[in-house]
């Protein structure tokens, strides 16, 4: 569930990655980034860059 919500929030582009981490209940951006990379194999910052570029 967190993975799907994280992807939705990243795709929307309204919140910073830090705000997304807080929204999902992570203690900090680093913890969120590690979990997201474990879920998807890609860092959330990389996904955000792709969203911005498209």
Secondary structure, DSSP 8 states (H G I E B T S, - for coil): -HHHHHHHHHHH--S-HHHHHHHTT-SSHHHHHHHHHHHHSS-HHHHHHHHHH-
